[in-house]
Each structure stands twice: as structure tokens, then as C-alpha cells.
Amino acid sequence: MNKIAVALSIYKSDQPEYIKQSIESILNQTDADFDLYIKVDGKVPDGIYCVLNEYVYLNNVFIDFHSINKGLAFRLNQIIKIVLDKEEYDFLARMDADDISYPERFSTQVNFLRENKDIAVVGSSAIEFNENGSEKCKKMFRTHEELYFNIIKRCPFNHPTVMFNLNIFDKKDIFYDDSLQNTQDYYLWVELLKKGYRFSNIEKPLLRFRVDSNFFNRRGLKKAINDTKARYHAMKILKLFTLSNINHTVLLFILRISPSFIKRTAYQYLR
């Protein structure tokens, strides 16, 4: 059976109950051989310590606590380095501290990568849900060509759904740019496409993606500027300058700096 490494970073604003649900969803994966690597990015409240202490005794869970906050990309890169140095894993899966993987996620993705040996990164559709109980399926483009040519208008992956086929990668290509505080995943996808790696998504939702009350408040001016820079970078690197893509990028910037209720409505009906 092919072995999987799972990368999860936690910081002070994560909710203990959500962290527990996230970890449990990984531990309950069916037909999967995996190790879970958790980096705690900076000082966290006692509630998070209490949750994590429930798992320190498990042989396949490795938790490192760090007193200084360095950012998501920095901690993910630390995990990636550990995983690559061990040279015992075939796949690397991402997970976030507030989402929930379905039990068949890993087995479905591993089987897909076994059958499609040219695919370097596979993600999936996801069920978005909020604290009010409403749910919506976020369907993703499936083929490499769809993901490539639509990257300006839509990020290729739901980041916490992705699994990397480590057997395909040159080791230096899989790291995030840890100088970025956000959009680091988008920049990685652009770089991987530039280097010829192939992408795909599984149409079946394999993860429940939490959209809480702070989701839209976190997408302010700084995020709007970074998203615009990221789109311009992608158009330049991947030769995707078109009037449609330029218009979309401008409209996206305007939406990002709009009041939260407008962003919430657009997110619900225009995605």
C-alpha cells in the first residue's frame, strides 16, 4: 500500500472544536496508510493544547509546537522538507484545521493517481457549509486543460483537498513561497503549470469546506491587492493575457474591496 504524508498547520485563531473534527476526519480515513504531521504556528490558547494532547500518543501523528508565528507557507514547507527527507512517502495530502475530509478521500485520490500516473496534483470538489447549516457543492474543473486555461478566473484547486504525487516531482518544485502571507497556493499552481506538471480534480466532493462568519471579513484590501498581483503574474507566466481575463481581474479586485454582504452574495451566486 502506498504511504501518505498529511500536512496540517494550526495557529491561535483556529477553533479547538474544528481542529478536533479535522483531525478525526483524517484518522478515520478508510483503506489508507498515512502519517499526520501537525505544525503549531506560534503560541495558541489552552483549548488548542488540550485538543492536540489527545493525539500525541498516536504512532502516526507527529506534532511540533513553535513559539513564533511564521505563517502557513513556512510551516507547510517545514513539513514538506521532513517528508521528502524521510523518502518513505509516495503521496502528500493537504488539510486545513477547520475542514472535514470524507472517510474515502485518501483512498479515492490514491486510486486516481495510481490509474493516472501523469497527474502530479489531484484535488476534488467540496461541500461548502456554514454555521447556519446551509450547504453548497463547489464543483471544480476536472481536466488539466480546463484547469490551465481557467486559472485566471478560478483557482485550480480547493487547497485543502489536494494530494501531490511525490513520485513525479523534482524535490525543489513542491515548496511554497513562504514570503507570501496569502495566495501562496495560487503562486505554486502557476509555477507548477509553467514547469509542465499536470493537474486534475475528482468531480466527487471529498471534503467539507467550512465558510464561517469571518470568511468574508478576512478578504479585504490586502487580499484584493495580492489576488490582483497573482492574476497578473499568472497571465504573464502562462501567456494568458486576454481581454476577458483582464476584465475578470479588475472586477475581482472591485469585489474584494466591497462590503462583506456584497462579497457574501457574490460568493453564493456567482461561483
Salt bridges, closest charged atoms under 4 A:
ASP35 OD2 - LYS3 NZ 3.28
ASP41 OD1 - ARG75 NE 2.78
GLU54 OE1 - LYS20 NZ 2.60
ASP64 OD2 - LYS39 NZ 2.99
ASP85 OD2 - LYS81 NZ 2.85
GLU87 OE2 - LYS171 NZ 3.30
GLU88 OE2 - LYS3 NZ 3.23
ASP96 OD1 - ARG94 NH2 2.59
GLU104 OE2 - LYS204 NZ 3.28
ASP118 OD2 - ARG198 NE 3.21
GLU128 OE2 - ARG271 NH2 3.94
GLU135 OE2 - ARG208 NH2 2.96
GLU145 OE2 - ARG198 NH2 3.21
ASP170 OD2 - LYS172 NZ 2.96
ASP173 OD1 - LYS195 NZ 2.85
ASP185 OD2 - HIS159 ND1 3.89
GLU191 OE1 - LYS194 NZ 3.00
GLU191 OE2 - HIS233 NE2 3.18
ASP212 OD1 - ARG218 NH1 3.66
ASP227 OD1 - LYS223 NZ 2.96
ASP227 OD1 - ARG231 NH1 3.77
ASP227 OD2 - ARG256 NE 2.66
